[in-house]
Amino acid sequence: MDFAEREEWGSSNTSTVLVPFQPAAHSTYNAQKPKVSVRWQPLDPKYIGALTLRGSYTEAFHAPTLGELTPAGTQDFPSVVDPFTVTNPPAFKTQDQVEERIAGNPFLHPEVAYEWTYGAVYNPKWIKGLTLSADWWHIDMRDIVASLGAQFIIQNSNRAPFDALVTRAAPPPGGEFGPVILVQDPSANIAGAIFEGLDYEAIYILDSSIFGHGDFGRLTTTVNGTWLSRAELQPTPDSKRFGINGQFQSTSFTLTNSLPWHRANFSIFYDGPADTWAGGLDVGAVVHWTGQFEDDNFDLTLASKPQEPRSGDLPNRARKVAPWTTLDLILNYTFNLPPPAAAEVPGFAKDGGKNVKTHDGKEKNVVPVSTAEYGCSNWQWWLNNTTLTLGMQNVFDELPSVKRASTPLVV
């Protein structure tokens, strides 16, 4: 069992801003957060192999950065879709791009998070070289500092507090919403988010020497991945949490982006036999796989409820982003050359190089005249322990999965 504590403190000051008005503010943060981890082997490895149960509990604290606190802002013109003016006459519809002013907030609270994990690591007795592990994790984040993004704010501008961040022109006669002309996007403490899932891994190391015919190197095969079981977002304290698992989130939303249910990697590597020229050889391949997930169906279907992204007026536009698989190749070679024989230097012959023999056969202690290393002009000395790497990512040039009516989505 291990115990640890992390302490973080900070202080910041911001000056008054006249337009939009922000009073001067002073913020001080100080927190102590614990971490507890436990490991336990319930059985003697001689029975079924080595089984280790492990778990941890961690509390985290993060003070806002200077950029998140300062009221000074930047101007942007993002592409947006306004679901509340789609049916308006053309002159009263929100343009494809609107002005967005992104600014800090000197009254932010620190972020806090609570995380716990538990899992197991198992090395079966009857399969030498195999290691299996699985860990269930849960992260509860509160008072998250994030910029919600113009699209998210416009989507929710029919209710408080988001309506105060959107400036609209006059609506059409008999209409309720006019076109958006300005979006204020200050850094804010959103109420929180919860993420939960499973990390798993299997590693098998095949050592050729176990067959009794010499050492021809070893193969290491690894499979690991993550299953995202739960992802929920609560933008404000008075709103309900809604699921964002398996969905694409707007790139203007700084908390997260695409959230596929599954991600996995498969790799196989060969390492040359030790004590030979091939001992420094490490060559292999890695396959990366990202599972499918829902597109930004909230925008595509013009939905009004984030928790029901397919419920809009255009449900036929809902779609999923296809899985993406890529292959990487890697070759490493590390030079492990025998060191050159050290030449005997006068004055450094014995006992740390401080005794020399005189002409009468007696030893005499002398003061060392130098501690410099000799022989470094040898090319083997310079090349030893040098690693050369050659690799290729995405060998077959597989294009990333594409979000509808958007740039390619890199996940």
SVG drawing of the C-alpha trace seen along z (x, -y; Angstrom):
<svg xmlns="http://www.w3.org/2000/svg" viewBox="-47 -51 114 79">
<polyline fill="none" stroke="black" stroke-width="0.4" points="0.0,0.0 1.3,-3.4 0.3,-6.9 1.2,-10.2 0.0,-13.8 0.2,-16.6 0.1,-20.2 -0.6,-23.1 -1.0,-26.8 -1.0,-29.9 -2.1,-33.6 -3.1,-35.8 -4.4,-39.4 -6.4,-40.8 -7.1,-44.5 -10.4,-46.1 -11.8,-45.8 -14.3,-48.4 -15.9,-46.7 -17.4,-44.3 -17.1,-45.4 -15.0,-43.1 -14.0,-44.3 -10.5,-43.8 -10.0,-40.4 -7.6,-38.6 -7.5,-34.8 -5.7,-32.5 -5.6,-28.8 -4.2,-26.3 -5.0,-22.6 -3.7,-19.3 -4.8,-16.2 -4.1,-12.6 -3.4,-9.4 -3.7,-5.9 -2.8,-2.7 -3.0,0.9 -1.4,4.1 -2.2,7.6 -1.1,11.1 -3.9,13.4 -2.2,16.7 1.2,18.2 2.5,18.1 3.4,21.8 -0.3,22.7 -1.8,20.9 0.9,18.3 1.4,14.8 -1.9,12.9 -1.8,9.3 -4.9,7.3 -4.5,3.6 -6.5,0.5 -6.1,-3.3 -7.9,-6.4 -6.7,-9.8 -7.9,-13.4 -6.7,-16.0 -6.7,-19.8 -5.9,-22.2 -5.8,-26.0 -6.9,-28.0 -4.1,-29.2 -3.3,-32.9 -4.9,-32.7 -8.1,-31.3 -8.2,-34.0 -7.3,-37.2 -10.4,-39.1 -8.5,-40.0 -9.9,-38.1 -9.5,-37.1 -11.8,-37.3 -12.8,-34.4 -15.3,-33.7 -16.3,-30.0 -18.7,-28.1 -21.9,-27.4 -25.4,-26.1 -28.3,-27.8 -31.2,-25.4 -33.5,-28.2 -33.4,-30.2 -33.5,-27.4 -37.2,-28.0 -36.8,-31.8 -36.9,-33.7 -33.5,-33.9 -32.8,-37.5 -33.4,-36.4 -31.2,-33.3 -27.9,-33.1 -25.0,-33.3 -22.6,-30.3 -20.0,-32.2 -20.5,-34.5 -18.3,-36.7 -17.1,-35.0 -15.2,-36.7 -13.2,-34.3 -12.1,-35.6 -10.9,-34.6 -12.8,-34.8 -11.1,-36.1 -13.7,-34.5 -13.1,-30.9 -12.9,-28.2 -10.1,-25.6 -10.9,-22.3 -11.1,-19.2 -11.3,-15.5 -11.8,-12.2 -10.5,-9.1 -10.5,-5.4 -9.3,-2.4 -9.2,1.3 -7.9,4.3 -5.7,7.3 -2.5,8.5 -2.1,12.2 0.9,14.3 -0.4,17.9 1.9,20.6 1.3,22.9 2.0,20.3 5.5,18.8 5.8,15.2 2.1,14.4 0.9,11.4 -2.8,10.4 -4.1,7.2 -7.4,5.3 -8.3,2.1 -11.6,0.5 -11.4,-3.3 -13.8,-6.0 -13.1,-9.8 -15.4,-12.4 -14.4,-15.9 -16.0,-19.0 -15.8,-22.7 -14.1,-22.0 -12.6,-25.1 -13.6,-25.0 -14.6,-27.2 -17.9,-25.8 -17.6,-27.0 -19.9,-29.1 -21.8,-26.1 -22.6,-24.7 -23.7,-28.1 -25.9,-28.8 -27.5,-25.3 -28.5,-26.1 -29.3,-29.8 -33.0,-29.2 -32.4,-28.9 -30.4,-30.5 -27.5,-31.1 -26.6,-30.6 -29.1,-33.1 -27.2,-35.9 -24.1,-35.0 -25.7,-35.4 -26.6,-38.6 -29.2,-38.4 -30.7,-40.8 -34.4,-41.5 -36.5,-38.4 -38.8,-38.2 -42.4,-39.4 -44.1,-36.9 -40.9,-35.0 -39.0,-34.4 -35.4,-34.2 -33.4,-36.6 -30.0,-35.8 -27.0,-35.6 -24.5,-38.4 -22.2,-37.9 -21.3,-35.1 -19.5,-35.7 -17.5,-32.7 -15.8,-33.2 -13.9,-30.5 -16.4,-29.0 -16.6,-26.4 -19.0,-23.8 -20.6,-21.7 -18.8,-18.5 -18.2,-15.4 -17.9,-11.7 -15.8,-9.2 -15.7,-5.5 -14.2,-2.6 -12.0,0.5 -8.3,0.7 -7.1,4.1 -3.8,5.6 -2.3,8.9 1.5,9.4 3.1,12.6 6.9,12.9 8.2,15.9 11.9,16.6 13.4,18.9 15.9,20.3 13.1,22.3 13.1,24.8 16.7,25.8 18.3,25.2 20.1,21.9 19.1,18.3 17.5,16.9 15.9,13.8 12.4,13.3 9.0,12.2 6.9,9.8 3.2,9.6 0.9,7.0 -2.8,6.3 -4.2,3.4 -7.3,1.2 -9.9,-0.9 -13.6,-0.5 -15.3,-3.8 -18.3,-2.6 -19.7,-5.9 -19.2,-9.6 -21.6,-12.2 -21.6,-16.0 -23.4,-18.5 -22.9,-22.0 -24.5,-23.9 -25.5,-23.0 -29.2,-23.3 -29.0,-21.1 -29.2,-17.3 -26.3,-15.2 -26.5,-13.8 -24.4,-11.1 -21.7,-12.1 -20.2,-8.6 -19.7,-7.3 -20.3,-10.8 -18.4,-13.5 -18.1,-16.7 -17.6,-20.1 -13.9,-21.1 -14.7,-24.4 -15.6,-22.5 -12.3,-22.4 -13.1,-19.6 -13.0,-16.8 -13.5,-15.8 -14.5,-12.5 -15.4,-9.8 -15.5,-6.4 -16.6,-3.4 -13.6,-1.3 -9.9,-1.9 -7.3,0.8 -3.7,1.4 -1.9,4.6 1.9,4.9 4.5,7.5 8.2,6.9 11.3,9.1 14.5,8.6 17.7,10.2 19.7,12.6 21.8,11.2 25.6,11.1 25.5,11.0 25.6,8.2 21.8,8.7 21.3,8.0 20.6,4.4 17.9,5.2 14.3,4.3 11.9,4.5 8.1,4.6 4.7,3.4 1.8,1.7 -1.8,1.7 -4.0,-1.1 -7.8,-0.7 -10.5,-3.3 -14.1,-2.1 -17.1,-3.8 -19.0,-6.5 -21.9,-8.9 -21.4,-11.9 -22.3,-15.4 -26.0,-14.4 -27.2,-17.2 -26.2,-19.7 -27.0,-17.4 -30.6,-16.7 -31.1,-20.2 -32.0,-18.6 -32.9,-20.7 -32.0,-18.2 -28.3,-17.3 -29.3,-14.0 -31.3,-13.1 -29.1,-14.0 -31.1,-12.0 -34.4,-13.7 -34.2,-16.7 -36.4,-17.8 -34.0,-16.0 -33.5,-12.6 -32.5,-11.1 -29.2,-13.0 -28.0,-11.2 -25.0,-9.0 -22.0,-7.2 -18.3,-7.8 -16.7,-4.7 -13.9,-2.8 -10.3,-3.7 -7.4,-1.3 -3.7,-2.2 -0.4,-0.3 3.0,-1.6 6.4,0.1 9.3,-0.5 13.0,0.6 15.5,-0.3 19.1,0.7 21.3,0.0 25.0,0.5 26.4,2.5 30.1,2.6 32.8,3.9 34.7,1.0 38.2,0.5 41.0,1.8 42.1,-0.9 45.7,-1.9 47.8,-2.2 48.6,-5.8 51.7,-6.8 50.7,-7.7 47.5,-5.7 48.6,-2.1 47.1,-0.8 44.8,-1.6 42.8,-4.2 45.9,-5.2 47.8,-6.8 50.8,-4.3 53.8,-3.8 56.9,-1.6 60.3,-3.2 63.5,-1.7 64.3,0.1 61.0,2.1 59.3,0.1 55.9,-1.6 55.6,-5.3 52.4,-7.3 52.1,-10.2 49.5,-13.0 47.4,-12.3 48.1,-14.8 44.9,-14.3 41.5,-12.7 40.7,-13.0 39.4,-9.9 41.8,-8.5 40.9,-6.5 37.7,-8.6 39.0,-9.1 38.2,-5.5 35.1,-5.3 33.6,-2.5 33.6,-4.7 31.5,-7.3 29.1,-4.8 28.5,-2.6 24.9,-2.8 23.8,-4.9 20.3,-4.0 19.2,-4.4 15.5,-4.5 13.6,-4.1 9.8,-4.1 6.7,-4.6 3.4,-5.7 0.1,-4.8 1.8,-2.6 -1.2,-2.2 -2.1,-5.9 -5.6,-5.2 -7.6,-8.4 -9.1,-9.4 -12.8,-8.9 -14.7,-11.9 -17.3,-13.9 -20.2,-14.9 -19.9,-18.5 -16.6,-19.0 -12.9,-18.6 -11.4,-15.1 -11.6,-14.2 -8.2,-13.1 -8.8,-10.9"/>
</svg>
